[in-house]
Amino acid sequence: MSRIQTVFEKKKNAVLNIYLTAGYPKLGDTLPLIKALEGAGTDLVELGMPYSDPLADGPVIQQSSSVAIANGMSIATLFQQLETLRPQCKLPVVLMGYMNPVMQYGFEAFCSDAARVGVDGLILPDLPEYEFETQYGHIIRQYGLDIIFLVTPETSEERVRKLDSLSTGFIYAVSSSSTTGTDKDMTAVSAYLDKLQSMQLKNPVLVGFGIKDKATFNQASQHANGAIIGSAFVKALENSTDPEADAVKFVQSVLR
Amino acid sequence: MQTDDGQVVEPHSISAGLDYPGIGPMHAHLFKTGRAKFLSATDQEAVDAAFQLAKLEGIIPALESAHALAALNKMSFTEKENVVVCLSGRGDKDLATYMKFI
């Protein structure tokens, strides 16, 4: 059983996944922040690999990506930083990023290095299901990495079932068919999340996009296994003089 | 157009339609299989070719098409060869840019 699956084995509800951009706010902050998040009670970490054209991300994460790239962050640098991630840190880490930098790195080399440093799963929003099945899926599986697909309210039931069958770890329910960091009324999406719940998918469901604080996290947790907080967390680190302390403070404000 | 890390590079072209870092899969395939030859043109070469067409034929080409016309000056043809240039757009949209070169 993978580290991600173990989390959901132990905890069926209110699983907190925090998104952070690798190399933000400072190049060397990635690993200390992951450790701080683990200490503060985060269940999972989604680590964004900054990309110049982050098409699924809103302005806050876009901005953090630009800063991270300017700081010198790259996939190669990230893997170097993650060399000392394991074994002391037990927190499951999911890498989120876009296909272009991954293909430039070399897809198999990427999967191999990710697995070697202790990464647990991948979220690749611009890897289509067909290409996953025909070209890339077997490589991801070969290195024992989980793959997490995204579903939106517009995704048909048939396709949700298909993506569920391909995903391992969890399903990423996008609460609106837009980019991250947008304000959305959670009640508007609860019907959609309840429908996902009633489908009895094999994977747990985490809600992303629009979760920003204790209230929205708790609301999302009533309709899914937990949620992912991205933009709000990234924003909390903006202009921070002590990112680790601010990360802990943020997580505590959500969990307490 | 990208860095070694796969980050997309901010491109430059005098023509809005070419000011883009990507290329379509069909062109990429034609290049890779050697079915087509690809040439480049600088901003100045494109403008010069546009002015030449305007003087010779009274046609103002779009800046994008002007790049294709500029290729004519880089190739040599025999008298028996028929040459077709795709004049894909009109240049009245680009007059403000052309004026700067007059």
Interface residues (C-beta under 8 A of the other chain):
Chain A: Y51 S52 D53 I69 S74 I75 A76 N100 P101 V102 M103 Q104 Y105
Chain B: Q2 D4 D5 G6 Q7 V8 V9
